[in-house]
């Protein structure tokens, strides 16, 4: 299990989300190799900062905002 700083995790989450349309926190955690609870905290911080968005499609996903995807 890798140890990352908060900033490193944020960068890895954003990098991963750049490769998919949407993802669940569990998918992100598995892809990065960290605990889901660590991703939950980072995703919440990124969403509060407007760097990612939550999608509610029967269950919750996260995605990059449209303006980030299209740049």
Residue pairs with C-beta under 8 A, 6 or more apart in sequence:
1 33
1 34
1 35
2 32
2 33
2 34
4 12
4 32
4 34
6 42
6 45
9 32
9 34
9 38
9 39
9 42
10 42
10 45
10 46
10 51
12 32
13 28
13 32
13 39
13 42
13 43
13 46
13 52
14 46
14 51
14 52
14 64
16 23
16 28
16 31
16 32
17 23
17 28
17 52
17 62
17 63
17 64
18 64
20 27
21 63
22 55
22 57
22 61
22 62
22 63
23 31
23 61
23 62
23 63
24 59
24 60
24 61
24 62
25 36
25 39
25 40
25 43
25 62
26 36
28 39
28 43
28 62
29 35
29 36
29 38
29 39
32 39
43 52
43 62
46 52
46 62
47 53
47 54
47 62
50 65
51 64
51 65
51 68
52 62
52 63
52 64
52 65
53 62
53 63
53 64
53 65
54 60
54 61
54 62
55 61
55 62
55 63
63 69
